[in-house]
Amino acid sequence: MNYRSIAHVMGTLLLVTGGAMVLPAICTLFYDNEGDLIPILISAAVTGAAGFAPWWLFRNEQELNLKDAFAIAAFGWIIISAVSALPFVIHGAIPSFTDAFFEMMSGYTTTGSTILTDIETVPHGLLFWRSETHLLGGMGFLTLTIIFLPHGMGGLRIFRAESSPGQVITRDKFTARNRDAITYLWIIYLILNLIQVLLQCFGGMSLFDSLCHAFGTVSTSGYSPYNASIGHYDSAYFDWVIIVFMFLGGMTFMLFYHMAMGQWRALRINTEFRWYVGFVVFFCGMVSWILWKEETYGVLDSLRYGTFQVMSILTTTGFTTADYEQWPQAAQMFLYAVCFIGACAGSTTSGIKVIHYVIICKFGVIAIKKIFFQPLAVLSVRINNRPIDPSVINLACCYFIVNIFLVLSGGCFMVLTDDMDYGTAMSSVIATLMNIGPGFGDVGPSENYAHISAVGKWFLSWNMLVGRLEMFSALVIFYPSFWKK
């Protein structure tokens, strides 16, 4: 492994993190005597100083290989979460480093799980920093770092190490230069954030709240500066604005580029997008219908609340407008099923992803046809009107199986370490591994993760990282041969 080049990238990561703390420091100037300015400035200085030395000493090193990229992807997220926890620990808003690390890992991985029991008492600068981690982590913090790396450092390998297997499956490429591609993605991402901020301000939301909620929506993350999340406003306008941008955040971002270039055919032929829309219509329709049928809400409110909660969980955002654990059991069953889906590959979402279900379902249909109806036929799975390689089918099946295995084994671990009921244990693992945030039981929409033990929090933090890195990049470092030359 090229440790000098890895050190340079890690130094760049720390410098970017320290620089990003300037925004919450500016934010604190608009709110007097909240006591968070000095902790933020100290943390920024420490983080920047820690990053400058390796960045300067090991600049212009040789290109990274894929093994180096995997190591950076796994340990980079851990390092930035650790230093990002400093403002909370120094200020005292979250005095426990374990809790602060959990909160920051949840932020960067766009999970949205929180240990804060009273969010509204936290100073505005720290709340802004908490939400800014969503903005940075939504497109992948390492993709932002690649923009600052020298040419030839192996940015494409870092991008692949942080990307979903589904992006390998769809094989979308829209520009020849890796840095240009990532720059385009970030521009699209920031434009969506800006549009949402403007729409929310137009509806009467303050600029601070608009920024925090936009950061948590387009990145499909879920942190809100209020204990009641979006339900704090009880506004149909804000609910529908956020629903739209959660949906957009769940789309493959390359499609936005194609549409901007006038290439609308890419949207029409995209298999995953059609299935994504189908999942949205089906689950939103079913939950809304159940809420209306059981007279939980009226027709319009059933559509509003049902659609919001399905979109929030399907896109792994985690915002809430109501305590869905008070809803009919049938509606909760559909919400639980949605936890295992996720949105599109190449989006800001996590989860198993729609593309893997597409491939597995198509493969299942072909297998049945070959066994019972057309044993001599040569059939292939087609995505975007193109046949895909059998190795890709194996990857999709493996990805699905490993996800289910981690949920089951993780649930057992949480039951043993925290002595919690199996429903809460399973839900805590699902909510963190799929980067959803709130779950069911004692980690439901009206609860948080503060009651979980330190061991449980570290385990769930690792689950967040595994889910955000789409599993393989985080798990490969435990394979012995990974560390061999």
N, C-alpha and C positions, 0 to 999 in steps of 0.2 A: 504494500500500500504506500502511496505517496503522501507521507505524513506532513511534509512541508506545505504542499498545495492544500491539503485539508485544513491545516492551521490558517492559511491565508483566507480561505473561504469562511472559516469560523470567525476570524477577525472581522471580515466584512459583515457578517451577520450581526455581530455585536455593535459595530459602528452604525449600521442601519437602525438597530433597535434603540440605541442611545439617541440617534437623531430624531426618531419617531416620538420620543418623549418631549420634544419641544412643543408639540401641539397641545397636550394637556397642561403643560406649564403656562402657555399663553391663555388657555381656558381659565385657569385659576385666577388670572388677573381681573376677570370680569366678576368674580365673586369674592368679596372681602372677608378676611379673617377666618378662613376655613382650615388653615394650617397644613395644606397639602403642597404648597409651592416648594418649600425647602426639601421635603422628602423626594419630590419628583426631580428637582435639580441635582441633588446628591446622587440619586440613582442613575440619571443620565450621564453624569460625570464619571461615575464608577464604571458603568457599562462601556462608555466610549473609551476610557483609558484602558480597560481590559482588552478591547478589540483593536486598539491602534497598534500595539506592539506586534502581534502576529500578522496583522495586515501589512505593516511596513517591512518587517524583517523577511517575510516569505513571499513578497510580490514577485511577479514575473517567473513563477515556478512552472513546471511542465504540466501538460494536460492531465486532467483527472480521468481515471478509468471508471467503469461501472461500479466496481467494488468500492472505490473511494466515494462515489456518489451515494451509494446506499448508506455508508457510514455517516456521511454528512446529513442525509435525510433523517436518519434515526436520532442521532445525537444533537443535531442542530436545533430541532424543535425542543429538546429537553433543556438545552442551554439557554435559549431565548426565553423559555417559560420561567426558568429559575431567576434570571436577572430582571425579568419583567415583574416578578413578585416583589422586588425590593421596595417600590414606593408604598405598597400596602403595609409591609412589615415595619418599615421605618416610621410611617405615620401612625400606625397602630390600629388602622381600620380593620386589618386582618392580622393580628399579632402572631399567629401561628404560621411558620413558613410552609408547613404541609398544606394548610388551608389556602394560603396565597398561591402556592404552586398549582394546586388543583384548580383554582379560579382562573389562573392564567393559561394553563393547559387547555381548560375548557374554552377559553376565549380564542386562542390561536387555532385550535382544531375545529372551531365553529360548532362546538357542542352545545353550549348554553346552560349546562348544569351549574348550579351555584351553591355555595355554602353560606351565603349571606342571608341572615334571618330578617334583617331590616335594611333593604337596599337604599331607601330614601334618606338614611342618616349619613351615608357615605359622601364626602365632599365631591363637588362637581368635577374637579380636575381628575380625581381618581376614577370617577364614573366614566369620564370621557376616555381615559386611558384604557379602562376595562372594555369599552365598546370599540375603541380603536384597534384592539387586538383582533376583533372580528374583521375589520377592514383589511388589515395586513394578512390575516390568515385565510381569508375567503378565497383569494386567487392562489394561495400558497405562498408562504413567506419566502421560501427559497426561490420561487420564480421572480420575486422582486429583487432578491439579492443577485440573481444572474445578470440583471441589467447593469449592475455596478462592477461585475467581474471583467478582467481583461479578455480580449478575444482569444480564443484557443484554449480556454480553461476547461472546456468540457461542459458547457452549460446545458447542452441537449441531454447529457447523461443525468445531470441533476434533475432536470425537468421530468425525465422518464422515471427516475427513482421516486419522485413525489406524485406521479400521476396514477390514475386508475388503470387497471388492466383493460377496462372498457375502452379507453382511448387507443390502446393497441389494436383492439378489435375493429373499431370504426375507421382507423387509418386515415384520419383527416389531416391534411397538411395544406396550408394556404399561403405560405411564404417560404422562400428559400433560406432566409437567415433566421437562426433561432432567436436571436435577441430582438429582431424586428417582430417576430411572431408574438413573443411575450409582451413586447411594448404595445402591440395592437390589442391584445387581450386586456391589459391593464387600462388602456384608454376606454375601451368599451365598458369595462367594469366600473370605472369612475364616472362615466357619463350616466350610467343607470343609477348610481348613487345620487348624483346631482339632480337628476329629474325627480327622483322620489323625494328628496329634501324639499325641492320647490313645490311639489304637489302638497306635501304635508304642511308647509308654511302657509300655502294658499288656504288650507282648511282651518288655520288658526293654531296650529301646533308651534311652539317656540322653536327657535333655531337650534338650541341645544338639544331638545328632545328630538327634533327632526333628524339631526345628524346621528344621534345615538341609534334611533330606530332604523334609519336607512342603512347604517353600518351593519346592523343585525339582520336586515331583511335580504338585501342583494347577496350578501355572503351566506345566507341561509343559516344564521347562527342563533339568534334569539335572546341576547342580553337586552334588557330594558332598564331604564333608570327608576322604574316603579315596581313596587311589590306585586301589584296586580297585573303586571305586564301590559299588553295593549288594552286589556279590560279596564285599565285605569280611566280611559277616555270615554268608554261606552259610546263610541261613535261609529255609525255605519260607514261614513265616508272614509275614515282612517282604516277601518277593517278592509274595505274593498280595495283601497290603494295598496295596502300591504299584501293582500291576496294576489293582486296582479304582479307585484314585484317578487313575491315568493315564487310564483310560477315562472317568471323570466329568469330568476336565479337558478331554477332547476333545469333550464335548457342548456344544451351544449353551446358553449360560448362561440365556437367556430361558426355556428349558424348565424349569429349576429353579424359576423364579419362578411359572410357570404351575402346576406341580405343587404348590408350597407353597400356592397359592390354590385347590387342589382342581380345577384345570382339566386333568384327565388326558387329555381328548380332544386337546389340543394335542400330546401325546406320540404318540398313536396315529396322527394324520394327518400327522405331520411326515415328509416324504419323505426328507430328508437323514438323519434319525436311523435310519430303517430301512436305508438303504444303508450307513450307518456300521457298524451292527451286522453287516450282511452281510459287509462287508470284514473286520471283526474276526474273525468266525467262520471265514471262508474262509482267510485268511492264517495265523491262529494254528493252525488245523487242519492246513494243508498243511505248515508248517514243523515242527510237533510230530510229524506222521506221518513225515516224512523223517528226523528225528532218531532216532525209534524204529526205523524200517525199517533204517537204516544202523547200528543198534546203538551210536549215540553215547551215549545214555542209556537208562535203563529207561522204562517207560510213563509213570509219574507224573512223573519228572524231565524227560522229553521234553516233556510238556505244560507243565510249570512253566517251563522255560528257553525253549522255543519261544514260548509265550504272552507271557512277559515281554519278550523282545526284539522281537517284532512290535509289541506295544503301545507299547514305548518309541520305536520308529522311526516307527510310524504316527502317533502323537500328537506327534512331533517332540520328545520328552522327552530322550532321549539317555543314560539310565541303562543300565548294563550289569551283568550277573551272570556273564558268561562271555566268552571271546574267540571271538566268532562267526566270525572268519576261520579258525578251526580246524575249523569245521563242514563237512559235505559241501557241495560246490559247488551242488547243487540248492537246499539251504536258503539259501545265500548269495544265489542268484539271486532268490528270493522276497523276501528282505530288501532287496535292491537295488531291486526293483520298488516296495516299500512306501515307499521314500524319496520317491517322486514323488506320493504321495497326500495325506497330511495328514489331519486330522480334520474337524470341522464348523466352518462359519462362525459367528462369534459366540462361539467358545470361546477358550481361552488358547493354542491351537496356531497354528502357521504352516503353510507348505506350500501346495500348489495348492488343497486343500480338496475335500471330498467333493461339495459342492453343484455345483461346476463340472463334475465328471465326470457327475453326474446329468443336468445340462442337456445336455451334449455328447452323451451316450449317447441320451437321449430324442430329441434333435434328429436324430441319425443315423438312428434307427429311423423317424421320421416322414418323413425325406427318402427313405429306401428305399421306404417305402409309397407315397409320392406318385409316385415315378419308375416303379415296376414294378407296383403293384397298384391304387392308388386315385388316379389322376392328377387327378381333378376334386374330390376330397374336400378339405374345409377342416379341417385338423388343427392342433392347438396343443400346445405343451409345457406340461404341468401340474405345478406344484409345490405341495404341501400342498392338493391338490384345487382349485387355482386356476390359470387360464391365465396365463402370463407374457408380457410384452411382447417382441417380436422384438429390441428394442435390448438387452435383458438377455441374450439368446442371443449376440448379437454381443460383448457384454462378456465373457461366459464364454469364448468361443472366443479372443478377443484375449488374455485373461489367461493362458490355457493356452499359446498360441503364444509370447508374450513370455517366459514362464518357461523354456520349452525353448530359446529363442534365447539367453537369458542364461546358461544352463548351458553350452551349446556354446561361446559366445564367451568366457565366463569360463574354461572349461577350457583353451582355446587361450592365453589370457593367462597363466595360471599355468605352463603348459609353457614359454612363452617367457621369463618373468621368473625362474623358479626352477629351470629345467632339471630338473624332476621327471618321473617317468614319467606317461604319460597317464592311467592308472588313478587314481593319487593326485591328479593335477591335477583331473580331473573330479569325483572324490569330495569333494575339499576345497570345491569350488564348490557342489556339491549339498548338502553338510552345512551350509554356512553360509547359502546362499540360502534353503534350506527350514528353517533354524533347528533342525537336528537335533542337531549337536554332533559326535560321533564318526562317522567314515565308514569307508572301506576303504583298504587299502594303508598308506602311511606316516602316515596320519591315522586309523588304525583304532582299535579299542577298547583296545588295549594301547599305543598311541602317543599323541602330542599334536601341537600346532602350533608348538612351540618352534623347530623346525629351519627353518621358513619364513622367508624374507627379510623385511626391514622393508617393502619395497614390497608383497610378497605379503600381509603381515598387514594393511596399510592397505586393500588391495583386498578382502580377505575381510571386514574390518570393515564396509566399505561394503555388501558383499553381505548381511551380517546385517541391516543397517538396511533395505535394499531389501526383503528378505524379510519383516521384521517389519511394515513399513508397507504390506505387500501391494502393493509395487512402484510403483503409479502415483503415490502421494503423494511418493515419494522421487525418481522419475524426472522428474516434471513440472517441477521447478525447472531442468532443463537445457533446457527449451523456451524459445527466445528471447522469444516473446511473453508468457511468464509475468511477466517483469519490466517489461513496458510498461504504461503506464496504460490 
